Amino acid sequence: MRIAQVAPLYESVPPRYYGGTERVVSYLSDGLTKLGHDVTLFASAESRTAAKLVPSRDCAIRLDPNPLSSDVAAHLSMLQDVRRRIDEFDIIHFHTDVLHLPLFEHLASRTLTTLHGRLDLKDLGGAFERWHQFPLVSISEDQKLRLPNANWRGVVHHGLPPEVLGFEPTPGGGYLAFLGRISPEKRPDRAIEVARRSGLPLKIAAKVDRADQEYHRACIEPLLLGPGVEFIGEISEDQKSAFLGQAVALIFPIDWPEPFGLVMIESMACGTPVVAWPVGSVPEVVENGVTGRLVNTIGDAVDAVHEVAQYDRHLIRACFERRFSAQVMARSYEEIYLTLLDGQQMPLPLAGVAHGTEIGIRVPSVDVRPLADRP
């Protein structure tokens, strides 16, 4: 299949530091390429990919040294580039939330949209009712519940290549890890309290968005003054194996309906168990008693920290490879693409896309047999 992957422009693909959606797009693009598909990635210019890269901006928006920029203008320009090349693709896979919906409504049957964010927001339901023709994928069963009447075509959990993060069978760091973002819903204050009550040090590797700077200053910085807590800041992909692999456990103390939580499977890839609050997608990701513990109170979390230190890290890694590898994710999306193409109808011509002319949309001839029956 000829597949276009359309990534957000906020981070490179993959991101240099923090970034979930763009990291997943990277793993998916490379995974589909390994399966033999012709993949084109629309992303920022510094992205690295096994697919064909179409640079849609000179650099990712978040790390752009120029403080004056328009993220809407950048994304609209990219989407217009995709429109001009629509006859080159059998499937266009969007990861751009809702921005593309009015621009591709005549081509909705040839698209798939993965929703990566929270869906319990005002106006989202109305948007997906207005543009109900767009096939959607959720990244967890819990996320899908927020928009029960949307045009869902499946649930695909995130995955990552097994070789990206190294497995550590015998951690020697003796600390707890918090990895992600400093914000009220991520509850780093809970992680700090769990660490102090358990008698283990805590290392925090996290970014602080501009919107959360006041929360960090007022609520988290005072907690860092006490003993046993080290704030590292953002870390790169290359630093994650050591950071997670040497930890006794990852603390995932969220207080919001997390759509997936990529850091949980990153931890599992290293063999490190997860201690997490069972909200959002967490119960779908963590196998309670195998890859981690689900807890409801600080006291439960303190007990769990000592329990999971005895877990079989080889088993945790095996569970990750079985459920959350990039290959599993790519195969799942491949099946959805084939289902969409099998039921596709010829869309109406879209006028004025390329130099004011009409583009004839070719319905591709694809092998829609089950994977097991194909050569």
DAGI-V148567 format. One record per backbone hydrogen bond with DSSP energy under -0.5 kcal/mol. CO is the residue of the C=O (numbers start at 1). NH is the residue of the N-H. If there is no record, write none. Layout:
((CO | NH) (CO | NH))
//
This chain:
((1 | 3) (1 | 38) (2 | 90) (2 | 91) (3 | 40) (4 | 6) (4 | 93) (5 | 7) (5 | 42) (6 | 95) (9 | 61) (10 | 62) (12 | 14) (13 | 48) (16 | 237) (20 | 24) (21 | 25) (22 | 26) (23 | 27) (24 | 28) (25 | 29) (26 | 30) (27 | 31) (28 | 32) (29 | 33) (30 | 34) (31 | 35) (32 | 37) (33 | 36) (37 | 39) (38 | 3) (39 | 52) (40 | 5) (40 | 42) (41 | 43) (41 | 54) (42 | 7) (43 | 56) (43 | 57) (44 | 47) (51 | 53) (52 | 41) (53 | 55) (54 | 43) (57 | 45) (61 | 64) (65 | 67) (67 | 69) (69 | 71) (70 | 74) (71 | 75) (72 | 76) (73 | 77) (74 | 78) (75 | 79) (76 | 80) (77 | 81) (78 | 82) (79 | 83) (80 | 84) (81 | 85) (82 | 85) (83 | 86) (85 | 88) (86 | 89) (91 | 4) (91 | 93) (92 | 94) (92 | 112) (93 | 6) (94 | 114) (96 | 99) (98 | 101) (100 | 103) (100 | 104) (101 | 104) (104 | 107) (105 | 108) (107 | 110) (108 | 111) (108 | 135) (110 | 92) (112 | 94) (112 | 114) (113 | 115) (113 | 137) (114 | 116) (115 | 139) (119 | 121) (121 | 124) (121 | 125) (123 | 127) (124 | 128) (125 | 129) (126 | 130) (127 | 131) (129 | 132) (131 | 134) (135 | 113) (136 | 153) (136 | 154) (137 | 115) (138 | 156) (140 | 144) (141 | 145) (142 | 145) (142 | 146) (143 | 146) (144 | 147) (145 | 148) (147 | 150) (150 | 152) (151 | 136) (154 | 138) (160 | 326) (161 | 164) (161 | 165) (167 | 169) (174 | 201) (175 | 248) (175 | 249) (176 | 203) (177 | 251) (178 | 205) (180 | 207) (181 | 183) (183 | 186) (183 | 187) (183 | 188) (184 | 187) (185 | 255) (187 | 190) (187 | 191) (188 | 192) (189 | 193) (190 | 194) (191 | 195) (192 | 196) (193 | 197) (194 | 198) (195 | 199) (195 | 200) (201 | 176) (202 | 230) (203 | 178) (203 | 205) (204 | 206) (204 | 232) (204 | 233) (205 | 180) (207 | 182) (207 | 209) (209 | 212) (210 | 213) (212 | 216) (213 | 217) (214 | 218) (215 | 219) (215 | 220) (216 | 220) (216 | 221) (220 | 223) (220 | 224) (221 | 224) (221 | 225) (222 | 225) (223 | 226) (226 | 229) (228 | 202) (230 | 204) (230 | 232) (236 | 239) (236 | 240) (237 | 240) (237 | 241) (239 | 243) (240 | 244) (240 | 245) (241 | 245) (242 | 246) (244 | 247) (246 | 173) (246 | 174) (246 | 175) (249 | 177) (250 | 252) (250 | 275) (252 | 277) (256 | 258) (258 | 281) (261 | 264) (261 | 265) (262 | 265) (262 | 266) (263 | 267) (264 | 268) (265 | 269) (266 | 270) (267 | 270) (267 | 272) (268 | 271) (270 | 168) (273 | 250) (274 | 276) (274 | 293) (275 | 252) (276 | 295) (277 | 279) (279 | 282) (281 | 284) (281 | 285) (282 | 285) (282 | 286) (285 | 287) (286 | 288) (287 | 290) (287 | 291) (287 | 292) (291 | 274) (292 | 289) (293 | 276) (295 | 278) (297 | 301) (298 | 302) (299 | 303) (300 | 304) (301 | 305) (302 | 306) (303 | 307) (304 | 308) (305 | 309) (307 | 310) (308 | 311) (311 | 313) (312 | 316) (313 | 317) (314 | 318) (315 | 319) (316 | 320) (317 | 321) (318 | 322) (319 | 323) (320 | 324) (324 | 160) (325 | 329) (326 | 330) (327 | 331) (328 | 332) (329 | 333) (330 | 334) (331 | 335) (332 | 336) (333 | 337) (334 | 338) (335 | 339) (336 | 340) (337 | 341) (338 | 342) (339 | 343) (341 | 344) (349 | 351) (350 | 353) (350 | 359) (353 | 355) (354 | 357) (357 | 353) (357 | 354) (358 | 360) (359 | 350) (359 | 361) (360 | 362) (362 | 364) (364 | 366) (366 | 368) (370 | 373) (370 | 374) (371 | 374))
//
